[in-house]
Amino acid sequence: MFKPTFAAVSLALFLLVGTSVSAIQSPTSISVSGDVKQPLTLTAADLAAMPRATVSTNNNGITKAYEGVWLSEVLKKAGVQIGGLRGTSLAMYVLASASDGYQVVFSIGELDPEMTDAQFLLADKADGKPLFGEDGSFRLVVPKDKRGARSVRMLNKIEVVQVKK
């Protein structure tokens, strides 16, 4: 009869835990694609080189300070017209997707800071620390929403879509 040694059990637990941790790790980059002039693949280092912003959220009495880049600035970097939108340029939307399959749609007009006071932050830090684990490496934060359902954790893709006639 086989009796596992302490070393064999320890190795098995290490492999099991290592596999579980790697399975929940999120991508370390985010893609910006679709109807853009310049498709992007951004890392935390790329975001760190862009103008930074901070927003606070309060969820069930817990306040968090998120740091990142305004989504409108990311879209501008991809060549999407933001600012002075009118006519057919308003017939666009942005699909934000998470690595777990969660998706949220935003109209291009609501992302334009010249049209609304809403805020949309592509965050890579919370309370001064990089995002990780079940939160993912990136999160789309919508702090002025009454509920957090449109804040997308584990964000891995932003797709811009022009509505066709």
CYANA upper distance limits for C-alpha pairs under 8 A (distance plus 0.5 A):
  4 PRO  CA      8 ALA  CA      6.47
  4 PRO  CA      9 VAL  CA      6.96
  5 THR  CA      9 VAL  CA      6.84
  6 PHE  CA     10 SER  CA      6.53
  7 ALA  CA     11 LEU  CA      6.57
  8 ALA  CA     12 ALA  CA      6.67
  9 VAL  CA     13 LEU  CA      6.69
 10 SER  CA     14 PHE  CA      6.60
 11 LEU  CA     15 LEU  CA      6.67
 12 ALA  CA     16 LEU  CA      6.62
 13 LEU  CA     17 VAL  CA      6.52
 14 PHE  CA     18 GLY  CA      6.41
 15 LEU  CA     19 THR  CA      6.53
 16 LEU  CA     20 SER  CA      6.76
 17 VAL  CA     21 VAL  CA      6.63
 18 GLY  CA     22 SER  CA      6.67
 19 THR  CA     23 ALA  CA      6.60
 20 SER  CA     24 ILE  CA      7.12
 21 VAL  CA     25 GLN  CA      6.92
 24 ILE  CA    133 GLY  CA      6.88
 24 ILE  CA    134 GLU  CA      7.03
 25 GLN  CA    132 PHE  CA      7.79
 25 GLN  CA    133 GLY  CA      6.06
 25 GLN  CA    134 GLU  CA      7.83
 25 GLN  CA    136 GLY  CA      7.32
 26 SER  CA     99 SER  CA      7.49
 26 SER  CA    132 PHE  CA      7.95
 26 SER  CA    133 GLY  CA      7.49
 26 SER  CA    134 GLU  CA      8.33
 26 SER  CA    136 GLY  CA      5.45
 26 SER  CA    137 SER  CA      6.59
 26 SER  CA    154 MET  CA      6.80
 27 PRO  CA     99 SER  CA      8.24
 27 PRO  CA    136 GLY  CA      7.93
 27 PRO  CA    137 SER  CA      7.27
 27 PRO  CA    154 MET  CA      8.49
 27 PRO  CA    156 ASN  CA      7.14
 28 THR  CA     43 THR  CA      6.66
 28 THR  CA     44 ALA  CA      7.85
 28 THR  CA    137 SER  CA      6.48
 29 SER  CA     41 THR  CA      6.79
 29 SER  CA     42 LEU  CA      5.78
 29 SER  CA     43 THR  CA      4.95
 29 SER  CA     44 ALA  CA      7.61
 29 SER  CA    137 SER  CA      8.30
 29 SER  CA    156 ASN  CA      7.23
 30 ILE  CA     41 THR  CA      6.06
 30 ILE  CA     42 LEU  CA      5.72
 30 ILE  CA     43 THR  CA      7.06
 30 ILE  CA    138 PHE  CA      8.17
 30 ILE  CA    155 LEU  CA      7.58
 30 ILE  CA    156 ASN  CA      5.00
 30 ILE  CA    157 LYS  CA      5.91
 30 ILE  CA    158 ILE  CA      8.01
 31 SER  CA     39 PRO  CA      7.99
 31 SER  CA     40 LEU  CA      6.08
 31 SER  CA     41 THR  CA      4.90
 31 SER  CA     42 LEU  CA      6.82
 31 SER  CA    156 ASN  CA      6.88
 31 SER  CA    157 LYS  CA      5.30
 31 SER  CA    158 ILE  CA      6.58
 31 SER  CA    159 GLU  CA      8.48
 32 VAL  CA     39 PRO  CA      6.09
 32 VAL  CA     40 LEU  CA      5.46
 32 VAL  CA     41 THR  CA      6.85
 32 VAL  CA     42 LEU  CA      8.46
 32 VAL  CA     75 LEU  CA      8.34
 32 VAL  CA     78 ALA  CA      7.60
 32 VAL  CA    157 LYS  CA      6.56
 32 VAL  CA    158 ILE  CA      5.23
 32 VAL  CA    159 GLU  CA      6.25
 32 VAL  CA    160 VAL  CA      8.15
 33 SER  CA     38 GLN  CA      8.41
 33 SER  CA     39 PRO  CA      5.40
 33 SER  CA     40 LEU  CA      7.18
 33 SER  CA    157 LYS  CA      8.27
 33 SER  CA    158 ILE  CA      6.90
 33 SER  CA    159 GLU  CA      5.37
 33 SER  CA    160 VAL  CA      6.79
 34 GLY  CA     39 PRO  CA      7.97
 34 GLY  CA    159 GLU  CA      5.60
 34 GLY  CA    160 VAL  CA      5.37
 34 GLY  CA    161 VAL  CA      6.43
 35 ASP  CA     80 VAL  CA      8.46
 35 ASP  CA    159 GLU  CA      8.16
 35 ASP  CA    160 VAL  CA      5.78
 35 ASP  CA    161 VAL  CA      5.99
 35 ASP  CA    162 GLN  CA      6.76
 36 VAL  CA     78 ALA  CA      6.32
 36 VAL  CA     79 GLY  CA      6.24
 36 VAL  CA     80 VAL  CA      6.16
 36 VAL  CA    160 VAL  CA      7.15
 37 LYS  CA     78 ALA  CA      6.54
 37 LYS  CA     79 GLY  CA      5.31
 37 LYS  CA     80 VAL  CA      7.31
 38 GLN  CA     77 LYS  CA      8.07
 38 GLN  CA     78 ALA  CA      5.12
 38 GLN  CA     79 GLY  CA      6.23
 39 PRO  CA     78 ALA  CA      6.33
 40 LEU  CA     78 ALA  CA      6.85
 42 LEU  CA     46 ASP  CA      6.11
 42 LEU  CA     47 LEU  CA      7.34
 43 THR  CA     47 LEU  CA      6.93
 44 ALA  CA     48 ALA  CA      6.55
 44 ALA  CA    124 ASP  CA      6.97
 44 ALA  CA    137 SER  CA      8.48
 45 ALA  CA     49 ALA  CA      6.97
 46 ASP  CA     50 MET  CA      7.39
 47 LEU  CA     52 ARG  CA      8.50
 47 LEU  CA     68 GLY  CA      7.46
 47 LEU  CA     69 VAL  CA      7.08
 47 LEU  CA    124 ASP  CA      8.42
 48 ALA  CA     52 ARG  CA      7.74
 48 ALA  CA     68 GLY  CA      8.12
 50 MET  CA     69 VAL  CA      7.35
 51 PRO  CA     69 VAL  CA      6.89
 52 ARG  CA     67 GLU  CA      7.47
 52 ARG  CA     68 GLY  CA      5.94
 52 ARG  CA     69 VAL  CA      5.55
 52 ARG  CA     70 TRP  CA      8.09
 53 ALA  CA     67 GLU  CA      6.25
 53 ALA  CA     68 GLY  CA      6.08
 53 ALA  CA     69 VAL  CA      6.24
 53 ALA  CA     70 TRP  CA      7.33
 53 ALA  CA    121 LEU  CA      8.23
 54 THR  CA     65 ALA  CA      7.10
 54 THR  CA     66 TYR  CA      6.03
 54 THR  CA     67 GLU  CA      4.91
 54 THR  CA     68 GLY  CA      7.01
 55 VAL  CA     65 ALA  CA      6.16
 55 VAL  CA     66 TYR  CA      5.89
 55 VAL  CA     67 GLU  CA      7.15
 55 VAL  CA    121 LEU  CA      8.24
 55 VAL  CA    143 PRO  CA      7.41
 56 SER  CA     63 THR  CA      7.16
 56 SER  CA     64 LYS  CA      6.00
 56 SER  CA     65 ALA  CA      4.84
 56 SER  CA     66 TYR  CA      6.61
 56 SER  CA    143 PRO  CA      7.24
 57 THR  CA     62 ILE  CA      8.45
 57 THR  CA     63 THR  CA      5.99
 57 THR  CA     64 LYS  CA      5.89
 57 THR  CA     65 ALA  CA      7.07
 57 THR  CA     66 TYR  CA      8.34
 57 THR  CA    143 PRO  CA      5.97
 58 ASN  CA     62 ILE  CA      5.84
 58 ASN  CA     63 THR  CA      4.83
 58 ASN  CA     64 LYS  CA      7.05
 59 ASN  CA     63 THR  CA      7.00
 59 ASN  CA    148 GLY  CA      8.28
 64 LYS  CA    126 ALA  CA      7.04
 64 LYS  CA    127 ASP  CA      6.56
 65 ALA  CA    126 ALA  CA      6.08
 65 ALA  CA    127 ASP  CA      5.50
 65 ALA  CA    128 GLY  CA      8.14
 66 TYR  CA    123 ALA  CA      6.52
 66 TYR  CA    124 ASP  CA      8.12
 66 TYR  CA    125 LYS  CA      6.18
 66 TYR  CA    126 ALA  CA      4.90
 66 TYR  CA    127 ASP  CA      6.75
 66 TYR  CA    128 GLY  CA      8.21
 66 TYR  CA    141 VAL  CA      8.28
 67 GLU  CA    121 LEU  CA      8.27
 67 GLU  CA    123 ALA  CA      5.76
 67 GLU  CA    124 ASP  CA      6.83
 67 GLU  CA    125 LYS  CA      5.57
 67 GLU  CA    126 ALA  CA      6.72
 67 GLU  CA    127 ASP  CA      8.37
 67 GLU  CA    128 GLY  CA      7.92
 68 GLY  CA    121 LEU  CA      6.70
 68 GLY  CA    122 LEU  CA      5.91
 68 GLY  CA    123 ALA  CA      4.51
 68 GLY  CA    124 ASP  CA      5.99
 68 GLY  CA    125 LYS  CA      7.12
 69 VAL  CA     73 GLU  CA      7.39
 69 VAL  CA     74 VAL  CA      7.68
 69 VAL  CA    121 LEU  CA      6.19
 69 VAL  CA    122 LEU  CA      5.76
 69 VAL  CA    123 ALA  CA      6.95
 70 TRP  CA     74 VAL  CA      7.25
 70 TRP  CA    119 GLN  CA      8.11
 70 TRP  CA    120 PHE  CA      6.42
 70 TRP  CA    121 LEU  CA      5.04
 70 TRP  CA    122 LEU  CA      6.44
 71 LEU  CA     75 LEU  CA      6.72
 71 LEU  CA    111 LEU  CA      7.93
 71 LEU  CA    120 PHE  CA      6.12
 71 LEU  CA    121 LEU  CA      5.95
 71 LEU  CA    122 LEU  CA      6.07
 72 SER  CA     76 LYS  CA      6.66
 72 SER  CA     82 ILE  CA      7.26
 72 SER  CA    111 LEU  CA      6.68
 72 SER  CA    112 ASP  CA      7.01
 72 SER  CA    113 PRO  CA      8.02
 72 SER  CA    120 PHE  CA      8.17
 73 GLU  CA     77 LYS  CA      6.71
 74 VAL  CA     78 ALA  CA      6.96
 75 LEU  CA     79 GLY  CA      6.99
 75 LEU  CA     80 VAL  CA      5.86
 75 LEU  CA     81 GLN  CA      8.32
 75 LEU  CA     82 ILE  CA      8.01
 76 LYS  CA     80 VAL  CA      5.56
 76 LYS  CA     81 GLN  CA      6.88
 76 LYS  CA     82 ILE  CA      6.91
 81 GLN  CA     85 LEU  CA      7.93
 81 GLN  CA     89 SER  CA      8.38
 82 ILE  CA    108 ILE  CA      8.50
 82 ILE  CA    111 LEU  CA      8.49
 82 ILE  CA    112 ASP  CA      6.17
 83 GLY  CA    112 ASP  CA      6.39
 83 GLY  CA    113 PRO  CA      7.65
 83 GLY  CA    114 GLU  CA      6.21
 83 GLY  CA    115 MET  CA      8.26
 84 GLY  CA    114 GLU  CA      7.55
 85 LEU  CA     89 SER  CA      6.40
 85 LEU  CA     90 LEU  CA      6.63
 85 LEU  CA    109 GLY  CA      7.69
 85 LEU  CA    112 ASP  CA      8.41
 86 ARG  CA     90 LEU  CA      6.19
 87 GLY  CA     91 ALA  CA      8.05
 90 LEU  CA    107 SER  CA      8.29
 90 LEU  CA    108 ILE  CA      6.76
 90 LEU  CA    109 GLY  CA      6.53
 91 ALA  CA    107 SER  CA      8.47
 91 ALA  CA    108 ILE  CA      8.12
 91 ALA  CA    162 GLN  CA      6.65
 91 ALA  CA    163 VAL  CA      5.97
 92 MET  CA    107 SER  CA      6.75
 92 MET  CA    108 ILE  CA      5.96
 92 MET  CA    160 VAL  CA      7.59
 92 MET  CA    161 VAL  CA      6.01
 92 MET  CA    162 GLN  CA      4.91
 92 MET  CA    163 VAL  CA      6.13
 93 TYR  CA    105 VAL  CA      7.25
 93 TYR  CA    106 PHE  CA      6.09
 93 TYR  CA    107 SER  CA      4.78
 93 TYR  CA    108 ILE  CA      5.47
 93 TYR  CA    160 VAL  CA      6.43
 93 TYR  CA    161 VAL  CA      5.86
 93 TYR  CA    162 GLN  CA      7.19
 93 TYR  CA    163 VAL  CA      8.18
 94 VAL  CA    105 VAL  CA      6.17
 94 VAL  CA    106 PHE  CA      5.67
 94 VAL  CA    107 SER  CA      6.71
 94 VAL  CA    108 ILE  CA      6.94
 94 VAL  CA    158 ILE  CA      7.18
 94 VAL  CA    159 GLU  CA      6.07
 94 VAL  CA    160 VAL  CA      5.08
 94 VAL  CA    161 VAL  CA      6.69
 95 LEU  CA    103 GLN  CA      7.24
 95 LEU  CA    104 VAL  CA      6.32
 95 LEU  CA    105 VAL  CA      5.14
 95 LEU  CA    106 PHE  CA      7.07
 95 LEU  CA    158 ILE  CA      6.28
 95 LEU  CA    159 GLU  CA      5.61
 95 LEU  CA    160 VAL  CA      6.99
 95 LEU  CA    161 VAL  CA      8.19
 96 ALA  CA    103 GLN  CA      6.07
 96 ALA  CA    104 VAL  CA      5.79
 96 ALA  CA    105 VAL  CA      6.83
 96 ALA  CA    106 PHE  CA      8.49
 96 ALA  CA    152 VAL  CA      7.86
 96 ALA  CA    155 LEU  CA      7.56
 96 ALA  CA    156 ASN  CA      8.47
 96 ALA  CA    157 LYS  CA      6.46
 96 ALA  CA    158 ILE  CA      5.23
 96 ALA  CA    159 GLU  CA      7.05
 97 SER  CA    101 GLY  CA      7.08
 97 SER  CA    102 TYR  CA      6.35
 97 SER  CA    103 GLN  CA      4.98
 97 SER  CA    104 VAL  CA      7.20
 97 SER  CA    152 VAL  CA      7.96
 97 SER  CA    155 LEU  CA      6.30
 97 SER  CA    156 ASN  CA      6.63
 97 SER  CA    157 LYS  CA      5.64
 97 SER  CA    158 ILE  CA      6.90
 98 ALA  CA    102 TYR  CA      5.69
 98 ALA  CA    103 GLN  CA      6.84
 98 ALA  CA    152 VAL  CA      7.11
 98 ALA  CA    153 ARG  CA      7.04
 98 ALA  CA    154 MET  CA      5.48
 98 ALA  CA    155 LEU  CA      4.67
 98 ALA  CA    156 ASN  CA      5.79
 98 ALA  CA    157 LYS  CA      7.24
 99 SER  CA    154 MET  CA      6.19
 99 SER  CA    155 LEU  CA      6.90
 99 SER  CA    156 ASN  CA      6.39
100 ASP  CA    154 MET  CA      7.71
102 TYR  CA    152 VAL  CA      7.98
103 GLN  CA    152 VAL  CA      8.07
104 VAL  CA    150 ARG  CA      6.70
104 VAL  CA    152 VAL  CA      7.98
106 PHE  CA    110 GLU  CA      7.36
106 PHE  CA    111 LEU  CA      7.85
107 SER  CA    111 LEU  CA      7.40
108 ILE  CA    112 ASP  CA      7.10
109 GLY  CA    115 MET  CA      7.03
109 GLY  CA    116 THR  CA      8.34
110 GLU  CA    115 MET  CA      7.36
110 GLU  CA    116 THR  CA      6.61
110 GLU  CA    118 ALA  CA      7.52
111 LEU  CA    115 MET  CA      8.50
111 LEU  CA    116 THR  CA      8.03
111 LEU  CA    118 ALA  CA      7.87
111 LEU  CA    119 GLN  CA      8.10
111 LEU  CA    120 PHE  CA      7.51
112 ASP  CA    116 THR  CA      6.98
113 PRO  CA    117 ASP  CA      6.72
113 PRO  CA    118 ALA  CA      7.77
113 PRO  CA    119 GLN  CA      8.29
118 ALA  CA    142 VAL  CA      8.21
118 ALA  CA    144 LYS  CA      6.84
119 GLN  CA    142 VAL  CA      6.43
119 GLN  CA    143 PRO  CA      7.14
119 GLN  CA    144 LYS  CA      7.19
120 PHE  CA    140 LEU  CA      7.27
120 PHE  CA    141 VAL  CA      6.27
120 PHE  CA    142 VAL  CA      5.48
120 PHE  CA    143 PRO  CA      7.93
121 LEU  CA    139 ARG  CA      8.48
121 LEU  CA    140 LEU  CA      6.16
121 LEU  CA    141 VAL  CA      5.58
121 LEU  CA    142 VAL  CA      7.13
122 LEU  CA    138 PHE  CA      7.32
122 LEU  CA    139 ARG  CA      6.39
122 LEU  CA    140 LEU  CA      5.22
122 LEU  CA    141 VAL  CA      6.95
123 ALA  CA    138 PHE  CA      6.13
123 ALA  CA    139 ARG  CA      5.64
123 ALA  CA    140 LEU  CA      6.57
123 ALA  CA    141 VAL  CA      7.25
124 ASP  CA    130 PRO  CA      6.30
124 ASP  CA    131 LEU  CA      6.08
124 ASP  CA    137 SER  CA      6.53
124 ASP  CA    138 PHE  CA      5.37
124 ASP  CA    139 ARG  CA      7.10
125 LYS  CA    129 LYS  CA      5.64
125 LYS  CA    130 PRO  CA      4.73
125 LYS  CA    131 LEU  CA      5.58
125 LYS  CA    138 PHE  CA      8.40
126 ALA  CA    130 PRO  CA      6.91
126 ALA  CA    131 LEU  CA      6.71
130 PRO  CA    137 SER  CA      7.68
131 LEU  CA    135 ASP  CA      6.81
131 LEU  CA    136 GLY  CA      6.53
131 LEU  CA    137 SER  CA      5.34
131 LEU  CA    138 PHE  CA      6.99
132 PHE  CA    136 GLY  CA      5.28
132 PHE  CA    137 SER  CA      5.51
133 GLY  CA    137 SER  CA      8.06
134 GLU  CA    154 MET  CA      7.76
135 ASP  CA    139 ARG  CA      7.78
135 ASP  CA    153 ARG  CA      5.82
135 ASP  CA    154 MET  CA      6.09
136 GLY  CA    153 ARG  CA      6.62
136 GLY  CA    154 MET  CA      4.47
136 GLY  CA    155 LEU  CA      7.46
137 SER  CA    154 MET  CA      6.84
137 SER  CA    155 LEU  CA      8.05
138 PHE  CA    153 ARG  CA      7.10
138 PHE  CA    154 MET  CA      6.23
138 PHE  CA    155 LEU  CA      5.75
138 PHE  CA    156 ASN  CA      7.66
139 ARG  CA    151 SER  CA      7.49
139 ARG  CA    152 VAL  CA      5.97
139 ARG  CA    153 ARG  CA      4.95
139 ARG  CA    154 MET  CA      6.45
139 ARG  CA    155 LEU  CA      5.79
140 LEU  CA    151 SER  CA      5.69
140 LEU  CA    152 VAL  CA      5.45
140 LEU  CA    153 ARG  CA      7.02
140 LEU  CA    155 LEU  CA      7.18
141 VAL  CA    150 ARG  CA      8.19
141 VAL  CA    151 SER  CA      5.15
141 VAL  CA    152 VAL  CA      7.30
142 VAL  CA    148 GLY  CA      7.68
142 VAL  CA    150 ARG  CA      7.17
142 VAL  CA    151 SER  CA      5.96
143 PRO  CA    148 GLY  CA      8.19
145 ASP  CA    150 ARG  CA      8.29
